[in-house]
Amino acid sequence: MNLPTTTHLRRRLLRFLADRRGSNAVEYALLAAMVAITAITGIVAFADSSVTMWTDLGTTIRDALD
C-alpha cells in the first residue's frame, strides 16, 4: 500500500485552499441564509402587533356593518 508523503499532502492541501471553484455558490447560499434569517426575525418581531392590528380592523369593520 502506497501512503502519501508529507510533501504530497501539503501540496494537495495548498492546491485545495487555492481552488476558487464553487465559491460563488457558497456566497449566494450565505446571502440567502442571511435574508431568510432577517425575514424570519422580522416576522417574529412584528407578529403580535400585526395580529392586534388585523383583529382591531376586523372588529371596526364588523361594528361598522352592524
Sine and cosine of phi, psi and omega as CSV:
sin_phi,cos_phi,sin_psi,cos_psi,sin_omega,cos_omega
0.00,0.00,0.76,-0.65,-0.05,-1.00
-1.00,-0.10,0.93,-0.36,0.03,-1.00
-1.00,-0.02,0.63,-0.77,0.01,-1.00
-0.94,0.35,0.54,-0.84,0.01,-1.00
-0.99,0.12,0.21,-0.98,0.02,-1.00
-0.88,0.47,-0.64,0.77,0.02,-1.00
-0.89,0.45,-0.68,0.73,0.02,-1.00
-0.89,0.46,-0.70,0.71,0.02,-1.00
-0.89,0.45,-0.67,0.75,0.01,-1.00
-0.89,0.45,-0.68,0.73,0.01,-1.00
-0.89,0.45,-0.67,0.74,0.02,-1.00
-0.92,0.40,-0.64,0.77,0.03,-1.00
-0.89,0.45,-0.70,0.71,0.02,-1.00
-0.90,0.43,-0.63,0.78,0.04,-1.00
-0.91,0.41,-0.64,0.77,0.04,-1.00
-0.90,0.44,-0.69,0.72,-0.02,-1.00
-0.93,0.37,-0.48,0.88,-0.01,-1.00
-0.99,0.12,-0.27,0.96,-0.05,-1.00
-0.95,0.31,0.81,-0.59,-0.04,-1.00
-0.95,-0.31,0.07,1.00,0.01,-1.00
-0.91,0.42,0.71,-0.71,0.03,-1.00
1.00,0.04,-0.08,1.00,-0.03,-1.00
-0.92,0.38,-0.54,0.84,0.03,-1.00
-0.90,0.43,-0.65,0.76,0.02,-1.00
-0.89,0.46,-0.65,0.76,0.01,-1.00
-0.91,0.41,-0.67,0.74,0.01,-1.00
-0.90,0.44,-0.67,0.74,0.03,-1.00
-0.92,0.40,-0.59,0.80,0.04,-1.00
-0.91,0.41,-0.66,0.75,0.05,-1.00
-0.91,0.42,-0.65,0.76,0.03,-1.00
-0.90,0.44,-0.69,0.72,0.03,-1.00
-0.89,0.45,-0.63,0.78,0.03,-1.00
-0.90,0.43,-0.65,0.76,0.02,-1.00
-0.91,0.42,-0.65,0.76,0.03,-1.00
-0.90,0.44,-0.69,0.73,0.00,-1.00
-0.90,0.45,-0.69,0.73,0.00,-1.00
-0.90,0.45,-0.66,0.75,0.02,-1.00
-0.90,0.43,-0.69,0.73,0.01,-1.00
-0.90,0.44,-0.71,0.71,0.00,-1.00
-0.90,0.44,-0.66,0.75,0.03,-1.00
-0.88,0.47,-0.68,0.73,0.03,-1.00
-0.90,0.43,-0.67,0.74,0.01,-1.00
-0.89,0.45,-0.70,0.72,0.00,-1.00
-0.91,0.41,-0.64,0.76,-0.04,-1.00
-0.91,0.41,-0.59,0.81,-0.07,-1.00
-0.97,-0.24,0.15,0.99,-0.07,-1.00
-0.89,0.46,-0.75,0.66,-0.05,-1.00
-0.90,0.44,-0.70,0.71,-0.01,-1.00
-0.93,0.37,-0.54,0.84,0.04,-1.00
-0.92,0.38,-0.69,0.73,0.03,-1.00
-0.89,0.46,-0.69,0.73,0.03,-1.00
-0.88,0.47,-0.68,0.73,0.00,-1.00
-0.88,0.47,-0.73,0.68,-0.03,-1.00
-0.93,0.37,-0.56,0.83,0.06,-1.00
-0.91,0.41,-0.71,0.70,0.03,-1.00
-0.88,0.47,-0.65,0.76,0.02,-1.00
-0.90,0.43,-0.69,0.72,0.04,-1.00
-0.88,0.47,-0.65,0.76,0.02,-1.00
-0.91,0.42,-0.68,0.73,0.01,-1.00
-0.89,0.46,-0.69,0.72,0.01,-1.00
-0.91,0.41,-0.68,0.73,0.01,-1.00
-0.89,0.46,-0.69,0.72,0.02,-1.00
-0.91,0.41,-0.57,0.82,0.00,-1.00
-0.94,0.35,-0.54,0.84,-0.04,-1.00
-0.99,0.13,-0.31,0.95,-0.01,-1.00
-0.99,0.16,0.00,0.00,0.00,0.00
